[in-house]
Amino acid sequence: MYFSIGTATKTYIILTVFATACSLVTTYLFLQEKEEGLIQKKQLQLLKISSALERNIDMQLFVTTIDDVDRLPIGQDEKAIILNKWLQPILLEISNKNPDYGLGIYSKKLERIIAIGPEFNEARLIKVVRPESRKIYQSREPEYSQFNNSTGWGGKPVINITYPIVYQGELVGHTWASAKTEDVLVELQVLRERVILYAVGIWVIILAVIRLAFNKWSRGLMRLAAYIKNQRQPEPLKREFPELRCLIEEIACLRDNLEKEHQQREKVLQEIARIDRLDSVGDMAASIGHEVRNPMTTVRGYLQLFQRKEHFAEHAEQINTMIEELDRANSIITEFLSLAKNKTVNMKIGNLNTVIHALYPLLQADALRRGHEVLISLDDIPNSEFDENEIRQLILNLVRNGLEAMQHEGVVTIRTYTNANRLILSVEDTGVGIQAEVLPKLGMPFITTKENGTGLGLPVCYRVAERHGAKISIQTGNTGTTFIIQFYLPVV
């Protein structure tokens, strides 16, 4: 069976083996360096403790006291105990600051340990026979050593430093400090585990980087294919494939043109669907609107008659509710009739600013009741031809939609201005904006996001704009929504 490995794969394997070997060697050397550093740090701490103990001893008093005790007619063990009672407080002061370390004092003259800690026991005030400890009397320098049997730690292995006690040029004894070898080994083990963990992490990262580097080309080609197929952004590909820049730009241009044509086609289809639905609803409104109103008027009249009769007094609340619902239904039918495409309009010359000023007190009162505010910013605009009642209805619907869209204290701003041969009316709120999935459906009857909405307010606005030869556009985002109505002025 023939088995082939590509050049990139072979190179990847070689680099992986090389990186692994380098990581192992580097980890070993780094670990050795860290272990040596830890041992040196421990030795330095022992040196600080033993030298601190030597500095805390009054040398003159130390020598004099030893001489005096040595003259006593008692055994060496008793002499050592007497000296220990004097020196033990000095030793304990340093021992309390360094509880994990052993320390002690040795007298050359008595050839005895005369103080030992941190755990004192008279049996440990013995003569030192270890050559490692006595080496200091030849070198007269601090000496580092390791003992398998410690004097001060219950026979446990220790690392130890002895420090000379010198008085008037004569070495009269030494101090020492020791640490349990097992404690050092635990620290070393923790250090090894940490270094190995970091090394493994770095090794994995190196292998990942190598893998990413060798997969970059194949991934790049896959991205190029995906761009051609799925319309992805071309700029990263231009940087990744500079040789194919012209091809990528040409594909992007063709893609943009197709996208624009598709968007225009979608807009046209949406507009056609909206107009068809408006026409259908408008035709239905014209056919049945008046017929529905007649029986409703009769029912409302009888309900008002029943209200005045005493034996219906106990049902007054229910009758009021029915009248209110009939009035609400009547207002819906009024809006419904506004959708009729053959509705007659009474076009007269006037000024939009005049209509807005007349409506402002009503709009401001409605806004204050909801905890909002209505502002107007009106430029000096020319007169135009419009149906005042329909324009009032359009402004009322848009402003009330804006007030209802604002959950917290907000502002609805009404503006008028001119732009070339167009008269612009805009209504802007500071609400949460219109959801993207709802935006394409705006203007279609019975599409609403309100709990008690009829979905007829905006369709009426679109129908009013249509009857006035105007166009409605929408700008929306997280900070609010603006409805822009463009009325075309006659060219003079």
Secondary structure by P-SEA (a helix, b strand, c coil): cbbbbcaaaaaaaaaaaaaaaaaaaaaaaaaaaaaaaaaaaaaaaaaaaaaaaaaacaaaaaaaaaaaaaaccccaaaaaaaaaaaaaaaaaaaaaaccccccccccccccccccccccccccccccccccccccccccccccccccccccccccccccbbbbbbbcccccccccbbbbbaaaaaaaaaaaaaaaaaaaaaaaaaaaaaaaaaaaaaaaaaaaaaaaacccccaaaaaaacccaaaaaaaaaaaaaaaaaaaaaaaaaaaaaaaaaaaaaaaaaaaacaaaaaaaaaaaaaaaaaaaaccccccaaaaaaaaaaaaaaaaaaaaaaaaaccccccbbbbbbaaaaaaaaaaaaaaaaaaacbbbbbbbcbbbbbbccaaaaaaaaaaaaaaaaaaccccbbbbbbbbbcccbbbbbbbbcccccccccccccccccccccccccccaaaaaaaaaaaacbbbbbbbcccbbbbbbbbbcccc
